[in-house]
């Protein structure tokens, strides 16, 4: 499985997730939607939303998108 976090620095909910990342056992690619508009476009094309934080979970060609900082942290901590 691959994980990518869509975020931006000034978002307090994103900061909550970013602070939790060092404590998880999986690698999470960080995709800043303000510094790279392609990431924002990808998220919007797939979900119809630009809400962050948003975790992309890729598993054998199947993509799942997860919103809500508490849910993202809980999910990553369980991996």
For each residue, the residues with C-beta under 8 A, 3 or more apart:
1: 26 57 58 59 79
2: 29 57 58 59
3: 26 27 28 29 55 56 57 58 76
4: 28 29 30 31 55 56 58
5: 14 17 18 21 28 29 30 31 53 54 55 56 72
6: 31 33 39 40 43 52 53 54 55 56
7: 11 14 17 18 30 31 32 33 52 53 54
8: 11 14 32 33 34 35 52
9: 14 15 32 34
10:
11: 7 8 14 15 52 53
12: 15 16
13: 16 17 52 53 69
14: 5 7 8 9 11 17 18 52 53 69
15: 9 11 12 18 19
16: 12 13 19 20 53 69 73
17: 5 7 13 14 20 21 53 55 69 72 73
18: 5 7 14 15 21 30
19: 15 16 22
20: 16 17 23 24 73 76 77
21: 5 17 18 24 28 76
22: 19
23: 20 77
24: 20 21 28 76 77 79
25: 79
26: 1 3 76 79
27: 3
28: 3 4 5 21 24 55 76
29: 2 3 4 5
30: 4 5 7 18
31: 4 5 6 7 36 39 56
32: 7 8 9 35 36 39
33: 6 7 8 36 37 39 40 43 50 52
34: 8 9 40
35: 8 32
36: 31 32 33 39 40
37: 33 40 41
38: 41 42
39: 6 31 32 33 36 42 43
40: 6 33 34 36 37 43 44 50
41: 37 38 44 45
42: 38 39 45 46
43: 6 33 39 40 46 47 49 50 54 56 65
44: 40 41 47 48 49 50
45: 41 42
46: 42 43 56 63 65
47: 43 44 54 65
48: 44
49: 43 44 54 67
50: 33 40 43 44
51: 54 67
52: 6 7 8 11 13 14 33
53: 5 6 7 11 13 14 16 17 67 69 72
54: 5 6 7 43 47 49 51 65 66 67
55: 3 4 5 6 17 28 65 66 67 72 75 76
56: 3 4 5 6 31 43 46 63 64 65
57: 1 2 3 63 64 65 66 75
58: 1 2 3 4 61 62 63
59: 1 2 62 64
60:
61: 58
62: 58 59
63: 46 56 57 58
64: 56 57 59
65: 43 46 47 54 55 56 57
66: 54 55 57 71 72 75
67: 49 51 53 54 55 71 72
68: 71 72
69: 13 14 16 17 53 72 73
70: 73 74
71: 66 67 68 74 75
72: 5 17 53 55 66 67 68 69 75 76
73: 16 17 20 69 70 76 77
74: 70 71 77 78
75: 55 57 66 71 72 78 79
76: 3 20 21 24 26 28 55 72 73 79
77: 20 23 24 73 74
78: 74 75
79: 1 24 25 26 75 76
